[in-house]
Amino acid sequence: MYNVKIYSYTNTGSLIDFKTTSVPTVNFATLPAVVTSPVLTLTGSTTSNITWTFPALTLQVTSTLVFIKATSAITAGTPTNAPSAYTANTAFSSGTVYQGDAGAYCVYNGDGTSVSVTGLTGNTTYHILIYTVVDASNSDVTNSYSAGATANGTTSKIEPSNQPTAYAVGAVTTANIPLTWVAAVAGSQAPDGYLIKLSTSSVTDPIDGTDPSDVTNVSGGSGNKKVTPGSATGYSSFTNWTAGTMYNFKIYSYSNSGTNINFNLNSPPAINHATLPAAVTGTSFTVTGTTTANVSWTLPGAYNSGNHSTLVFVKSASSITTGTPTNSPSVYTANTAFGSGTQYQNDATAFCVYNGDGTSVSITGLAANSTYYVLIYTVVDASNSNSTNSYSASASQSGTTAKIEPENQVTNFAVGGVTTSSIPLNWTPAVAGSQAPDKYLIKLNTSPNAVFDPS
């Protein structure tokens, strides 16, 4: 601040004569130096930090004023107000309005180098204007302001308004569970993307401000993936699934990223679904009589008797219609007497003869000389969230039971022209009846009592 007087005078040298009454006087300060490095750092959807570097020390006593405005730059104009005219309030729009722009508010009046502002609106650009001001007023009732320092930034978005809908699985295999959904309705805040979380146990909710890294290898029993953009409707690239295993899934809409990531934790869509179990191998159908047979198989290496069941169905005369099985294993009551177990879901003439964790079953009640078809599945015991169960690919086998005893013997059994070295035999073939013979067995002996019946 400089104080200035001006004197009228006459003459020069030793005769100079000044008028010292009613001397005109003014005082005026030079403009203070401007702050440097103004930065507006958004710390959330409603908060920000403003920092600056104070100019080099001067002999003037100054204050720093910080103003903030939403949406557009502050109209600087030519500020003249004394710093004392401004009452700062860190809650946006609560401080004194700036002299040159009624949309800008004072959030700081002091001698520091930072201020934290609250009460902002999400996803909105804010502009700041910073001055240093000489505290003492000039004689013309103005104050000397530095040049203005400016910066701007955009607050983070608020939490997405809505979650995706229709969360479901696609075509599940032993090695993949594709996921689909309908993108969230935008509402007042559309999502930037979706976080998928999966686990073989319970799924824990994410935490706002903690941006999870993608984990797409799920061999450890859990994983997560951020899928963008907000219009995305599916994901199918998780890897290293375990066959025949139940997975729990949740999906969350989110906005922003990094420390500003904001998840919608309100009722995230959740589903559970199992990968398909591996199928049995080495199936066999061994006929043990006219009405009995043994069926055997080899369980897959990934089979877990605590979580899986093996179902065996048998049908007469034609192959079993496999369809797409979905029933819980508990629906089927097995009975080794053919025709007595529960009917198969997709073929009413196929019957359950086995439900368990073993590798073979002996079947009774079959018809002689009849072909039977076998269908074997491994199934995940726990049901999926869509009320289905995950079935393996089918394994099949077939076999024909033994014929019953021929109904009739040959007739007219006689010898032909006997010689010293031959006794020709001839007969009339047996009448077929209910079971025709396949062939005839001839037995002979020199003693009548030594010809024993076959067994």
JOFEN-V661296 format. One record per run of one state. SS is the DSSP state (H for helix, E for strand, - for the rest). FROM is the first residue (numbers start at 1). TO is the last residue. Records with the same first field share a line. If there is no record, write none. Layout:
# JOFEN-V661296
SS: FROM-TO + FROM-TO
This chain:
# JOFEN-V661296
-: 1-1 + 7-8 + 11-12 + 16-16 + 19-23 + 29-35 + 43-47 + 54-61 + 71-82 + 86-90 + 92-96 + 99-100 + 111-113 + 119-124 + 135-144 + 146-148 + 155-164 + 170-178 + 183-192 + 200-214 + 216-216 + 218-221 + 229-233 + 236-238 + 240-245 + 256-257 + 261-261 + 264-268 + 275-280 + 288-292 + 299-307 + 317-328 + 332-336 + 338-342 + 345-346 + 357-359 + 365-370 + 381-390 + 392-394 + 401-410 + 416-424 + 429-447 + 451-455
E: 2-6 + 9-10 + 17-18 + 24-28 + 36-42 + 48-53 + 62-70 + 91-91 + 97-98 + 101-110 + 114-118 + 125-134 + 145-145 + 149-154 + 165-169 + 179-182 + 193-199 + 215-215 + 217-217 + 222-228 + 234-235 + 239-239 + 246-255 + 262-263 + 269-274 + 281-287 + 293-298 + 308-316 + 337-337 + 343-344 + 347-356 + 360-364 + 371-380 + 391-391 + 395-400 + 411-415 + 425-428
H: 13-15 + 83-85 + 258-260 + 329-331 + 448-450
